[in-house]
Amino acid sequence: MRAKIKHSPQDGVVHPGLLFVMRLLTAAAIGLACYLLWVSLSGWAVAGCAPNSSCDRVLHSRWSRWMGVPVSALALLVYAAIFAGTFRLRRAVSPAEQRAAWQWLIPCAVAVIGAAIWFAIVQAFILRSFCPFCLTAHACALAAAITLLACAPFRATPEKPWQQEKQVFVPPLLGRKLAGIGLAGVALLVAGQFIRLPHKQYIVKIYDGKIQMDLAEVPLMGVEKAPHSMVSLFDYTCDHCRIMHGHLMEAHRRFSNQLAIVSLPMPLCEKCNRTVKRSPKMHAQACEYARLGLAVWRADRRTQAKFDDWIFSPPKPPPLDESRQYASQLVGARNLEAALKDPWIDEQIQRDVCIYETNSVRGVGNMPQLIIGTNVTAGTFSQADELYRLLDGAFGLK
């Protein structure tokens, strides 16, 4: 019969039940950190986090990054280190290996506690807004870190060599040094968040720079850092715009990393366009479609292309109620409602109208319109090749 190995409370080994709790809490924190990092890198909206909501203000604030790096990435590294370290505290692991594990688990636990306190202060007193996902991740990691430190075998080095070999211990002096390392990490985190790195803007300029747009702040086909850019004015209810959309999407697929196409809805309706005195029946709801398209982009930029393709696919735009329902499916009903209330949408439509008005003064009033620098091309192209010849002449894109 195999004899059981008995451990006394003095051997410094963590109880298996507590290890399980710590792993469970840390795994939850890791999952949430992975989700927040994915959202940060992909540009997708956080579930249930509407534009301009409390959590949206937190996730898009300067405090969501450290020296330009998402703080969720840093958190993920520390959480993963703690999770992996708990497997070095099992009874099957030698005391020497457990002592080594404590030397990096203690700084990580202290750093987690300090970071949780810091971000609670930021949300409560600086932003006065709260992110449920962030708070839950911090709470799980904080509980795991406190449990970890409560289990840490802080005690003097045993006098006898055989006791040193058989027991797990962290001398108080070493413990203070390890805690100091963790606090230094927190101080580095806080200091790094106060450093403002210059934000690189990618700008499209038209009319010799008289109108400039930050490509991060307008609906866009392609990537912000593309070497070439142009502006497209369109109306969701415009027949010729439907044809041009197909040509532009084909060009986008062909030149996606070389060409950025700013897509600006410009309604041909007197409700929101002062240059139109009386709009035809086909454009009667153009303002509503434009607002809906911009709201989709505002709520979740990654769904914009899918929404536009859906609107432009049939010969005529789908009914407004049906379009609104589809937009809700793409970005979520609450997100869409919040985005539609954003004053930015009406402001952007008026900026688009100003561009159209400028072109009208220059004798170009039909739609759609493509603007490259000071050149304006209006109307549609019967073939995509005509668009390619334009891009070749303007940018040398073959």
N, C-alpha and C positions, 0 to 999 in steps of 0.2 A: 504493500500500500504506500502510495506516494505521500510523503509528509508535507504539510502546509508550511509555507514560509510565513512566519509571524513578524509583523512590523510594530514597533512601539510608537507611540505618539511623538517620541523624541527623534525619530529617524529622519524627519523632514519631508517625507513622501506625501504628496497631495492625494486626498481621497478620490477614488475613481468617480464617484457621483459628482463631486465638484468639478472635476475635469470635463465631464460630460456637459454640465451646465455652461461652463466657459466656452466649450466648443460650439454649443448650440447658439449662444448669444453672439459669438464672434462670426459664425457662419451667416447669421441673419444680417449683421453689419456689413459683411463682405458682399452679400447679395445686393443690398441697397446701394452700396458704394459702386458696384459694377453697373447697376442700372443708371445711377446719376452720371457716371463717367460716360456711359454709352450715349446718354441724352446730350451731354455737353459736347461730345465729339461729333455726333451725327447731326445735331441741329433739330432733332425731333422734340416735340413738346412733351412735358412730363404729364402723365395721366392725371386728370382732374385739376391741372394747374393752368387756369385760364390766363390769357394775356392781361397784364397789369394787376393780377391777383397778388395776394400776399406772398405765396411761394414763388411766383414768377419774379417778383422784385428781389427776392433773396437769390435765386438761381442766376439772375442776370446782373447782379451787382458786382462791384469790383472785389468784394469779399469772397466771391465764389472761386477766385483764382489766387494762386501764389506765384508771383513772378511770371505770369502768363500761363501757368500750368493749372489745370483744374484741381482744386483741393481734394476732390474725390479720388484722384489718382494717388495722391500722397496718403490719404486715409486707407486706400486699398492695400498699399504696400505694408503699412503698419499692422492693419488687421490680419493680413495674410501671415505676417511674421508671428503674431501672437497665436493664431490658429495652428500654425505648424509647430510652434514651440511647445504647445500643450502636449503634443505627442512625445516630447522628450522628457516629460515629467511622470511617465508611467512607472510602475513598480518594476517592470521588466528591464528598464533602462538603468544602467549602472549609476551609482551616486556621483561619480566624477562627471559623467555626461549631463546629469541633471543640474549639477552645480554650474556647469558651463552654460546650460540653457537659461538659467536664472539671470545670468549676466547680460543677456540681451532682452529677456522678457520684462525685467523690471524697468529699464528705460522706456521700452515701448508702452508699458502700462501707464507710467507717469505721463508720457507724452499724450496718450489718449485722454487721460483725465484733464490735463491742462488744455488740450485743444477743445474738448467738449465744453469746458467752462468758457473759453474764449468765444466760441461761436454762439453760445447761449447769450453772452453779453452783446455780441454784434447784432443778433436778431432782436433782442429785447430792447436795447437802448440806442443802437445806431440806426438800424433799418426800421425798427418797430414793425417788423413783419416776420412771419414764421413760415418755414418750409416743413411740412409734416414728414416728408421723406428724410430730410436732413436730421430733424430732431429724433426720429425713430432710430436712425443709424447711430447717432451719437449716444442715445440712451442704451442701446444694446451693447455698444462697445464700452461705454462707461461702466455698465454693470459687470461686464466681463473683466475689465481692468481692476475694478475695486475688489472683486472676488479673487483675482489673481494676487494682488498685493496682500490681501488678508491671509492668503495661504503661503505667502513667501516665508521661508524658514530663516528669518532674521535672528541670529544668535551668534554668540562668540564661537570661535574655532575650538573644537574639543581638544582637550589636553593630550589625550593618548592617540598615537598614530593609528591604531586599529580603528578607533572611533572616527577619525578623520576619513579613513578609507570607506567606512560602512555607512556614514551618515551624509545627509544633504543639509548644507547650511550656507548662509550668507552672512559674513561678519558685518556688524553694524557700520563700521567705517566704509567698507566696500559698498554696502547698501546705500549710504548717503552719496557716495560718488556716482553710483549708477542712477540714483534719482536725479542728481545734478545734471547728468547727461540728458535725461528725459526733459528736464526743465529748460535746458539749453536749446533742445529741439523745438520746444514750444515758443521760446523767445525768438528763434530764427523764423518760425512760421509767422508770428505776429509782425516782426520787422519786415519780412518780405511782402506782407500784404499792404504795408504802407508805402512801398516803393511803386511808383506809377511808371510802368513801361510805356514808351510812346506807341500809340495804336497806329498801325500802318493802314492807311486808307487807300482804297482803290477807287479812283474817281473817273467818271466819264464826263467829258466836257463837250458842249455843243455851242455853236454860235461864237466861236473864238473865245471860249471860256466864260462867256457871260452867264451861262447856266451850267452849273456843276452838280453832279449827283454822286453821293457815296454809294457804291455798288452794294454795300452791306445793308442799305436802308431802303432799297427799292426791289420790287419783284424782278427776278433775273433768270434767264436761261443761260446755263454755262457756269463758269467759276469766276469769282471776283478778281482773281489775279491773272485772268486771261490777258494776253498782250494787246488784243484788239477789242473794241467795244462799240456798240451802236445803240440807238434808241428806237423802239417800235411803239407807235401810237395806234391803238385799235379800239374798236367798239364791239362788245360781245354780240350786239344785234345787227352788225354790219355784214352783209353777204360777201363783199370783197375781202373783208377781214378774215373770214372763214377760210378762204382760199390761201391768203397770205400766211395764216397760221400754219397750214400744212407745209408750206415752203420753208418757213422759219424753223419748224421742228426738224425738218430734214437737214437744214444747214446746221442746226444745233447738234444733231447726232453726228454729223460729219466733222464739225470743227469745235467740239465741246470744250476742249482745253485751250483753244486758241481764240475763241470768240465769245464775248459776253454780250447778250442781247437783253437790254433793259425793256421789260414789257409793261407798258403803262396804259391802263384802260382810260379811254377818253370818250365819255358818253356823248352821243349826238342827240341830246335831249335838253329842252329848255329848263327842266326842273333843276339842273345843276350846272348847265353850260350857258353862260350869259351870251355867248356868240350865236346861239341858236334862238331864233325868234319863235318858230313854230316847227316842232319836230314831226316827221311823218309817223304814221301809226306803228310802223315796224320798230321805231326807236322809242316808243312811249315809255318803256320800262328800262331803258338803257342805264339810267342812273342806279337803279336797284341792282342790276346785274353787275355793274362796276363795283358797287359797294360790297356785294357778296364776294366777288373775286378777290378784292383787296383784303377782306376779312379772313378769307381762307389762308391767304399768304401770311397775314398777321398772326393767325392762330397757330399755323404749322406750315412753315415754308416748304417742307419736303412734299407736301400734297398739292402744291400749286399747279404743277405740270399735269397731274392727273385730273384736277378739276377743269383746267382749260381744255384739255383734250376731250373731256366728256361734254363740255358745253359746245365745242366747235365741231364735234363729230357729225351730228345730224344736220340736214339742210337748214333747219331753223333752230334757234336756241330752245331747249326744253322749257316748259312752263316755269315761271318764277318759283312757285311753291315746290315743284319737283326739284328744281335746282337747289333751293334752300335745304331741302331734305337730304339731298346727296352731299351737300357741303357739311351738314351735321354728321353724316356718317363718316366723312373723312377726318374731321377734326374734333368731333364731339359737340353735342348740342350746347353745353355750358360754355365751352371755349369759343364757339361761334357767336353766341349771344354777347359774350364779353367783348369780343373783337369788334362786333358791329357797333358797340357803344364807344369805341375808341375814337376820339376826335381826329386822330391822325388820318383816318380814312377819307373824311371830307376834305381835309387839308390837302391830301395827296391828289384827290380828284381836281381840286382847284389849281394845283401846280401843273397838272397835265393839261388842263384847259388853257392855262397861260401859254404853254408851249404851242398848243394848237392855234391859239390866237396870234402868236408871233408868226407862225407859218402862214396864217390867213392874210396877215398884213403884207406878207411877201408874195401873195398871189397863189398860195397853195392851200386849198380848203377842202379837197376831197380826201377820203380815207380809204385804206390805212395809210400811215406815213412811216417812212424809215428815215432816220436822221443820223448822218455820219459827219461829225464836225460841223461845217456850215452848209452842207449839202442836204437837201430834202428830196426824197423820192416819194411820190404819192400815187395811190391806186395800187392795184394788184398786178402780179405777173402771170401771164398765161402759162408759163412753164417755169420750173425751178431753176433752169439753166440761166434765166435772166437775172435771178437773184445771185447766182454764182458769179456771173460776169460783173455784177456790181461789187461783190466782195473781193473779187480779183483785182478790179481797178482801184478800190479804196485801200485794201490791206495786202494785196498780193497773195490772197488765199486761193490756192488751186484746188 
